C-alpha cells in the first residue's frame, strides 16, 4: 500500500488528520446526516489497511462530526447500490464484520472511539471494534432495527451489541429506548462516560498517557488480549514468552533510550541490580 497521506481524504465524508502520531478519523456527513454508505466504508477500509504498516501512526481516534457519531446505515443508498452491484454491498458488510472481529483489534496501534450524540445501528459495531471507547454522558446508543436487514446478510455481524449482557440487550430492544452514556459505561459498551464539557480533556489526557508508552509494548498487549483468551494455558504461556522475546529483539534494533538499554543488557554490558 502507498504510505498514508494525512492531508488528502479518500472520501469527502471521511476526514483524516495526523498530528504528533495521532491519526484522527472523522466520519462526516454534515449535510444530510443520512448514515453510512458503501463508499465511506470502502474509504475507511482503505485507511485501515494503510495505517497498519505506517510507522508515523502511533494512535488512532475514530469520531463523528459536530456532536454526531453516526446514525446507522444509509438504507436508500445501500438499496440502490445493492440493485446495481450486490457483491460490492456484501464486501462492505464483510469489512464491517472483519473490523469488529479481528482487523481493528489486531492493528499494532491502539484504536480509540469518541462518541458524542447519537450512535445508532452499525456504528455500535464500530465502537465494539475499538480498544477504548469514551463517550459523553448525554450520548445515545440506539439499537436501530432498520439496520438489521443488512447486518443479517453478513454472518459475522449482529444487529445488536455482542458486548452487552443478554438481558440488557433484550430490555432495550423491547422498549425501543436508547442507551445513555452512563448506562453504556455500566453495561460495558464503552470504557468511560464523562460529562460533555470534560470529554475532550479526558481524551487528551488519555492520548498523552498512551504516547508515553512503548509502541511495541502496546502492540504486544493488544495481540495478547486478542489471542490468549482462546488458547489453552500452556499455549498462552508459550505465546507470551515468544512475543516477549520478539519485543526484546525488536527493541534492541531500535535507536531509542529504551532500545539502547535493552541492547546493552542483551550484550552483557549492563546488568540491572548486579552493579556496573
C-alpha positions as CSV (number, residue, x, y, z in Angstrom):
1,X,0.0,0.0,0.0
2,X,1.1,3.6,-0.6
3,X,2.1,5.5,2.6
4,X,-0.7,7.3,4.3
5,X,-1.3,10.8,3.1
6,X,-2.6,12.6,6.1
7,X,-3.9,15.6,4.1
8,X,-5.8,14.0,1.2
9,X,-9.0,12.3,2.2
10,X,-10.0,9.2,0.2
11,X,-13.7,10.2,0.5
12,X,-15.5,13.5,1.2
13,X,-17.2,12.0,4.3
14,X,-14.1,10.6,5.8
15,X,-11.7,13.3,7.1
16,X,-8.1,12.3,8.1
17,X,-5.6,14.3,10.1
18,X,-2.2,13.2,11.6
19,X,-0.8,15.1,14.5
20,X,2.1,14.0,16.7
21,X,1.5,10.4,15.9
22,X,-2.3,10.5,16.5
23,X,-4.4,9.8,13.4
24,X,-7.9,11.2,13.8
25,X,-10.5,9.7,11.5
26,X,-13.7,11.8,11.4
27,X,-16.8,10.3,9.9
28,X,-18.6,13.3,8.5
29,X,-21.9,13.7,6.7
30,X,-22.6,17.3,7.5
31,X,-25.5,17.9,5.1
32,X,-27.9,15.1,5.3
33,X,-26.6,13.1,8.3
34,X,-28.3,10.2,6.5
35,X,-25.9,7.4,7.6
36,X,-23.0,5.3,6.5
37,X,-22.8,4.4,2.8
38,X,-20.8,1.8,0.9
39,X,-18.3,4.4,-0.4
40,X,-17.4,5.6,3.1
41,X,-17.0,2.0,4.4
42,X,-14.6,1.4,1.4
43,X,-12.6,4.6,2.2
44,X,-12.3,3.6,5.9
45,X,-11.3,0.1,4.9
46,X,-8.5,1.5,2.6
47,X,-7.3,3.7,5.5
48,X,-7.2,0.8,8.0
49,X,-5.1,-1.3,5.6
50,X,-2.7,1.7,5.1
51,X,-2.1,2.6,8.8
52,X,-1.3,-1.0,9.8
53,X,2.2,-0.6,8.4
54,X,2.7,3.2,8.8
55,X,5.3,3.9,11.5
56,X,4.1,7.5,11.8
57,X,0.8,6.5,13.3
58,X,1.0,5.7,17.0
59,X,-2.6,6.0,17.9
60,X,-5.9,6.2,16.1
61,X,-9.0,8.2,17.1
62,X,-12.4,7.5,15.5
63,X,-15.0,10.2,15.9
64,X,-18.1,11.8,14.3
65,X,-18.6,15.4,13.3
66,X,-20.2,18.1,15.4
67,X,-21.7,16.0,18.1
68,X,-23.0,13.2,15.9
69,X,-21.1,9.9,16.0
70,X,-23.4,8.1,13.5
71,X,-27.0,7.4,12.7
72,X,-26.6,3.9,11.2
73,X,-26.6,2.7,7.6
74,X,-27.9,4.9,4.8
75,X,-30.7,2.5,3.8
76,X,-31.7,4.2,0.5
77,X,-28.0,4.3,-0.7
78,X,-27.5,0.6,0.3
79,X,-30.7,-0.4,-1.5
80,X,-29.7,1.4,-4.7
81,X,-26.1,0.0,-4.5
82,X,-27.4,-3.5,-3.9
83,X,-29.6,-3.1,-7.1
84,X,-26.5,-2.1,-9.1
85,X,-23.8,-4.2,-7.5
86,X,-24.8,-6.7,-4.8
87,X,-21.2,-8.0,-4.5
88,X,-20.0,-4.6,-3.6
89,X,-22.6,-4.4,-0.8
90,X,-21.6,-7.8,0.6
91,X,-17.9,-6.8,0.6
92,X,-18.8,-3.6,2.5
93,X,-20.7,-5.6,5.1
94,X,-17.9,-8.2,5.3
95,X,-15.5,-5.3,6.0
96,X,-17.6,-4.2,9.0
97,X,-17.5,-7.7,10.4
98,X,-13.8,-8.0,9.9
99,X,-13.1,-4.7,11.7
100,X,-15.0,-5.8,14.7
101,X,-13.9,-9.4,15.0
102,X,-10.2,-9.0,14.0
103,X,-8.7,-6.3,11.9
104,X,-9.1,-3.2,14.2
105,X,-8.4,-5.3,17.3
106,X,-5.1,-6.6,15.9
107,X,-3.9,-3.3,14.5
108,X,-0.5,-2.5,16.1
109,X,-1.9,0.9,17.1
110,X,-4.5,1.3,19.9
111,X,-7.8,2.5,18.4
112,X,-10.0,4.9,20.5
113,X,-13.6,5.8,19.8
114,X,-15.0,9.1,21.0
115,X,-18.8,9.2,21.0
116,X,-20.9,12.3,21.2
117,X,-24.6,12.4,20.3
118,X,-26.4,9.6,18.5
119,X,-24.6,6.3,17.9
120,X,-27.0,4.0,16.1
121,X,-27.1,0.6,14.5
122,X,-24.0,-0.3,12.7
123,X,-22.0,2.4,14.4
124,X,-22.3,0.4,17.6
125,X,-20.3,-2.3,15.7
126,X,-17.6,0.3,15.1
127,X,-17.5,1.1,18.8
128,X,-17.1,-2.6,19.7
129,X,-14.2,-2.9,17.3
130,X,-12.2,-0.2,19.2
131,X,-9.8,-0.9,22.0
132,X,-11.0,2.0,24.2
133,X,-14.3,3.9,23.9
134,X,-15.1,7.2,25.6
135,X,-18.5,8.9,25.4
136,X,-20.3,11.9,26.7
137,X,-22.9,11.3,29.4
138,X,-25.6,12.6,27.0
139,X,-24.6,10.3,24.2
140,X,-27.3,8.0,22.9
141,X,-26.7,4.4,21.7
142,X,-29.7,3.3,19.6
143,X,-30.2,-0.4,18.6
144,X,-31.5,0.5,15.1
145,X,-33.8,-2.1,13.8
146,X,-33.7,-0.8,10.2
147,X,-30.0,-1.8,10.0
148,X,-30.9,-5.4,10.9
149,X,-31.9,-6.3,7.3
150,X,-28.4,-5.5,6.0
151,X,-26.5,-6.8,9.0
152,X,-28.3,-10.2,8.8
153,X,-26.8,-10.7,5.3
154,X,-23.3,-11.0,6.8
155,X,-23.0,-13.9,9.3
156,X,-20.2,-12.2,11.2
157,X,-22.4,-9.2,12.1
158,X,-25.3,-8.9,14.5
159,X,-28.0,-6.3,14.8
160,X,-27.2,-5.8,18.5
161,X,-24.1,-5.2,20.5
162,X,-22.5,-8.5,21.5
163,X,-20.6,-6.9,24.4
164,X,-23.9,-6.1,26.1
165,X,-25.5,-8.6,28.5
166,X,-28.4,-10.5,27.0
167,X,-30.9,-9.1,29.5
168,X,-29.8,-5.5,28.8
169,X,-30.0,-6.1,25.1
170,X,-33.5,-7.6,25.3
171,X,-34.7,-4.8,27.5
172,X,-33.6,-2.0,25.2
173,X,-34.8,-3.9,22.1
174,X,-38.2,-4.5,23.5
175,X,-38.7,-1.0,24.9
176,X,-37.1,0.8,22.0
177,X,-35.2,3.0,24.4
178,X,-31.8,4.5,23.7
179,X,-28.9,3.7,26.0
180,X,-27.4,6.7,27.6
181,X,-23.6,7.3,28.0
182,X,-23.7,6.4,31.7
183,X,-25.8,3.3,31.1
184,X,-23.3,2.3,28.3
185,X,-20.4,2.5,30.8
186,X,-22.3,0.4,33.4
187,X,-23.1,-2.2,30.7
188,X,-19.6,-2.4,29.3
189,X,-20.4,-1.0,25.9
190,X,-17.9,1.9,26.5
191,X,-14.9,2.2,28.7
192,X,-15.8,5.5,30.4
193,X,-18.6,8.1,30.2
194,X,-17.8,11.7,31.0
195,X,-19.7,15.0,31.2
196,X,-19.8,16.5,27.7
197,X,-17.7,19.5,28.7
198,X,-14.9,17.2,30.1
199,X,-14.9,14.6,27.3
200,X,-12.2,16.2,25.1
201,X,-10.0,16.9,28.2
202,X,-10.2,13.3,29.2
203,X,-9.4,12.2,25.7
204,X,-6.2,14.4,25.6
205,X,-5.1,13.1,29.0
206,X,-5.5,9.5,27.7
207,X,-3.6,10.2,24.5
208,X,-0.7,11.8,26.4
209,X,-0.5,8.7,28.6
210,X,-0.6,6.3,25.7
211,X,2.0,8.3,23.8
212,X,4.4,7.9,26.7
213,X,4.3,4.1,26.4
214,X,6.5,1.9,24.2
215,X,4.7,1.3,20.9
216,X,5.9,-2.3,20.7
217,X,4.7,-3.0,24.2
218,X,1.2,-1.6,23.3
219,X,1.2,-3.8,20.2
220,X,2.2,-6.9,22.3
221,X,-0.6,-6.1,24.8
222,X,-3.2,-5.8,22.0
223,X,-2.1,-9.1,20.4
224,X,-2.1,-10.9,23.7
225,X,-5.6,-9.7,24.6
226,X,-6.9,-10.7,21.2
227,X,-5.4,-14.2,21.1
228,X,-4.7,-15.5,24.6
229,X,-8.3,-15.9,25.8
230,X,-8.9,-18.5,23.1
231,X,-5.8,-20.5,24.0
232,X,-5.1,-23.2,26.5
233,X,-3.0,-22.3,29.5
234,X,0.2,-23.8,28.0
235,X,-0.3,-22.2,24.7
236,X,-0.9,-18.8,26.2
237,X,2.3,-19.1,28.3
238,X,4.3,-20.1,25.2
239,X,2.7,-17.3,23.1
240,X,3.5,-14.6,25.7
241,X,7.1,-15.9,26.1
242,X,7.6,-15.8,22.3
243,X,6.1,-12.3,22.0
244,X,8.3,-11.0,24.9
245,X,11.4,-12.4,23.2
246,X,10.3,-10.8,19.9
247,X,9.8,-7.4,21.6
248,X,13.3,-7.5,23.2
249,X,14.8,-8.4,19.9
250,X,13.0,-5.6,18.0
251,X,13.7,-3.0,20.7
252,X,17.4,-3.9,20.6
253,X,17.5,-3.0,17.0
254,X,16.0,0.4,17.6
255,X,17.5,3.8,18.5
256,X,15.5,4.9,21.5
257,X,17.0,5.1,25.0
258,X,14.8,2.1,25.9
259,X,16.1,0.2,22.9
260,X,19.7,1.1,23.8
261,X,19.2,-0.2,27.3
262,X,17.8,-3.5,26.1
263,X,20.6,-3.8,23.6
264,X,23.2,-3.2,26.3
265,X,21.5,-5.8,28.5
266,X,21.4,-8.4,25.8
267,X,25.1,-7.8,25.0
268,X,26.1,-8.2,28.7
269,X,27.1,-4.6,29.1
270,X,24.5,-3.7,31.7
271,X,23.2,-6.0,34.4
272,X,20.5,-4.1,36.4
273,X,20.6,-5.0,40.1
274,X,24.1,-6.6,39.8
275,X,26.2,-3.5,39.8
276,X,28.0,-1.8,36.9
